[in-house]
Amino acid sequence: MRRAALASLGLMVVEALIGAALVVFRLVADDVSAARAVVLPIHLVNTSLLLGAMAIVAWGSARDALLLRWPAEGVDWLLPAAMVGLLVVSGTGAVTALGDTLFPVAPGVELTGKILADQAHYAHFLQRMRILHPVIAVAVGVSLLPVAQAVAAARPAASGWCRTIQVLVVVQLAAGTVNVVLLAPGWMQVVHLALAVAVWLSLVLAWVSAGVEDGRTVAGAGIESGLARP
């Protein structure tokens, strides 16, 4: 898993640089600029990639040399495509969370009133964009259920993680609904983010598990790290 280790190191450096940029350019506190709305999703996506790379390193360190299949066709591309979709969800989630933090809903306002206020002509662009995350998240989350089922059937080595994905997606969609109904209180946003991380890591580990040749450790394969093409 040498490549994953190097990726972890590189992504950690990028993570530090993005964090420094947020402070240096004062994209913090009450800043409502478009720059902050662009940098924060990049920050969260990079964090996700970093966690994924570290998870692969931890996963590989507990195993001997493994012969991995490079995604070739059909079902092998489902999980990488789902990972891209989940990164998009994370990016829109960062923008929505920023809007919820900077433009909290006044006490006593109902959900319908919040939606109408967000789409009013005088609303800030961060308020108008809050609708994107729930819509995209539901679309991607629902699509993950059959994807996990298909991968589990075709790649038995990943079936356990695929079942975990299905359970976590259902829980996450329920948590997201609660978050919206409660008008995004801080504690619920933390729970929502923790579940998002759990779904992401399960997806990453399902992907690497699906790549194990016949689900077995391959002795003497001469594969120290990386992926072997079939």
C-alpha positions in Angstrom: 0.0 0.0 0.0 2.9 2.3 -0.7 0.9 4.5 -3.1 -1.8 5.0 -0.5 0.8 5.9 2.1 2.3 8.5 -0.2 -1.1 9.8 -1.1 -1.8 10.2 2.7 1.3 12.3 3.1 0.6 14.5 0.1 -3.0 15.0 1.1 -2.0 15.9 4.6 0.3 18.6 3.3 -2.6 19.9 1.1 -4.9 19.8 4.1 -2.5 22.0 6.1 -2.1 24.4 3.2 -5.9 24.8 2.8 -6.4 25.4 6.5 -3.6 28.0 6.5 -5.2 29.7 3.5 -8.5 30.0 5.3 -6.8 31.8 8.1 -4.4 33.9 6.1 -7.2 35.2 3.8 -9.6 35.5 6.7 -12.2 33.1 5.3 -13.4 32.5 8.8 -15.9 33.7 11.4 -18.6 35.9 9.7 -17.1 36.0 6.2 -19.8 35.4 3.6 -17.7 35.7 0.5 -17.9 33.4 -2.5 -14.2 32.5 -2.0 -15.1 30.9 1.3 -17.9 29.0 -0.3 -15.4 27.6 -2.8 -12.6 26.8 -0.5 -14.7 25.0 2.2 -16.0 22.3 -0.2 -12.4 21.8 -1.5 -11.3 21.5 2.1 -13.9 18.9 2.9 -13.3 16.8 -0.2 -9.5 16.8 0.5 -10.3 15.7 4.1 -12.4 12.8 2.7 -9.6 11.8 0.3 -7.1 11.9 3.2 -9.3 9.8 5.4 -9.8 7.3 2.5 -6.1 7.0 1.9 -5.3 6.5 5.5 -8.1 3.9 5.8 -6.5 2.0 2.8 -3.1 2.1 4.5 -4.6 0.7 7.8 -6.5 -1.9 5.8 -3.5 -3.0 3.9 -1.1 -3.0 6.9 -3.1 -5.8 8.5 -2.6 -8.1 5.5 0.2 -9.7 3.6 0.9 -9.0 -0.1 -2.4 -8.9 -1.9 -3.1 -9.3 -5.6 -5.6 -6.6 -6.5 -7.7 -6.2 -9.6 -7.7 -2.9 -11.4 -11.3 -1.9 -12.0 -11.9 -3.1 -15.5 -15.5 -3.0 -16.5 -19.1 -3.4 -15.4 -19.5 -3.7 -11.7 -15.9 -2.7 -11.0 -16.7 0.9 -11.9 -19.8 1.2 -9.7 -18.0 1.9 -6.4 -15.6 4.5 -7.9 -18.5 6.2 -9.5 -20.4 6.1 -6.2 -17.3 7.6 -4.5 -17.3 10.5 -6.9 -21.0 11.1 -6.2 -20.4 11.0 -2.5 -17.7 13.6 -2.8 -20.1 15.9 -4.6 -22.6 15.4 -1.8 -19.9 16.3 0.7 -19.0 19.4 -1.2 -22.6 20.7 -1.3 -23.0 19.7 2.3 -20.1 22.0 3.3 -21.8 24.9 1.5 -25.1 24.1 3.2 -23.5 23.9 6.6 -21.8 27.2 6.0 -25.1 28.8 5.2 -26.8 27.2 8.2 -24.0 28.6 10.4 -23.9 32.1 9.0 -27.7 32.5 8.3 -29.4 30.6 11.2 -33.2 30.4 11.1 -34.9 32.7 13.6 -36.7 30.9 16.5 -40.3 30.1 15.7 -39.9 29.9 11.9 -41.2 26.7 10.4 -39.5 24.6 7.7 -41.8 25.9 4.9 -41.0 29.5 5.9 -37.3 28.8 5.8 -37.5 27.4 2.3 -39.5 30.3 1.0 -37.1 32.8 2.7 -34.1 31.0 1.2 -35.4 31.4 -2.3 -36.5 35.0 -2.0 -34.9 37.6 -4.3 -33.2 39.3 -1.4 -31.7 36.1 0.0 -27.9 35.6 0.1 -26.5 33.1 -2.4 -25.5 30.8 0.6 -29.2 30.7 1.6 -30.4 29.9 -1.9 -27.9 27.1 -2.3 -29.1 25.3 0.9 -31.7 23.4 -1.2 -29.0 21.7 -3.3 -27.5 19.4 -0.7 -30.7 17.6 0.4 -31.8 17.0 -3.2 -28.4 15.7 -4.3 -27.8 13.7 -1.1 -31.2 11.9 -1.5 -30.4 11.1 -5.2 -26.9 9.7 -4.5 -28.0 8.0 -1.2 -30.8 6.1 -2.8 -28.6 5.1 -5.8 -26.0 3.7 -3.4 -28.5 1.0 -2.2 -28.7 -1.0 -5.5 -25.0 -0.2 -6.2 -24.0 -1.9 -3.0 -26.3 -4.8 -3.7 -24.8 -5.4 -7.2 -21.2 -5.2 -5.9 -22.0 -7.6 -3.0 -23.4 -10.1 -5.5 -20.5 -9.8 -7.9 -17.6 -9.4 -5.4 -18.2 -11.6 -2.3 -15.0 -10.2 -0.7 -16.8 -6.8 -0.4 -20.2 -8.1 0.7 -19.7 -7.2 4.4 -18.8 -3.6 3.6 -21.6 -3.4 1.1 -24.2 -4.4 3.7 -22.6 -1.8 6.1 -23.1 0.8 3.4 -26.7 0.0 2.9 -27.4 0.3 6.7 -25.4 3.5 7.1 -27.1 5.1 4.1 -30.6 4.5 5.5 -29.5 5.8 8.9 -27.9 8.8 7.2 -30.9 9.7 5.2 -33.0 9.6 8.3 -30.5 11.8 10.1 -30.5 14.2 7.3 -34.3 14.4 7.4 -34.1 15.1 11.1 -31.5 17.7 10.6 -33.7 19.6 8.0 -36.8 19.3 10.2 -34.9 20.6 13.2 -33.5 23.5 11.1 -29.9 22.2 11.4 -28.9 22.6 15.1 -25.2 22.4 15.8 -25.2 19.0 17.5 -27.2 17.4 14.7 -24.8 18.7 12.1 -22.0 17.0 14.0 -24.0 13.7 14.0 -24.8 14.1 10.3 -21.1 14.7 9.5 -20.0 11.7 11.5 -22.4 9.4 9.6 -21.2 10.9 6.3 -17.6 10.0 7.3 -18.7 6.4 8.2 -20.5 6.0 4.8 -17.5 7.3 2.9 -15.0 5.0 4.7 -17.2 2.0 4.2 -17.4 2.8 0.5 -13.6 3.1 0.3 -13.1 -0.2 2.1 -15.7 -1.9 0.0 -13.8 -0.8 -3.1 -10.4 -2.1 -1.9 -12.0 -5.3 -0.6 -13.7 -5.8 -4.0 -10.3 -5.7 -5.7 -8.9 -8.6 -3.7 -8.3 -11.5 -6.1 -10.8 -14.2 -5.1 -10.9 -12.6 -1.6 -7.7 -14.3 -0.6 -4.2 -13.3 0.3 -1.8 -14.2 -2.5 1.5 -15.5 -1.2 4.5 -14.8 -3.3 2.6 -12.6 -5.7 5.4 -10.1 -5.7 2.9 -7.3 -5.1 4.1 -4.9 -2.4 1.8 -2.1 -3.2 -0.5 -0.6 -5.8 -2.9 -2.5 -8.0 -2.2 -5.3 -10.5 -4.0 -5.4 -13.8 -5.7 -8.6 -14.7 
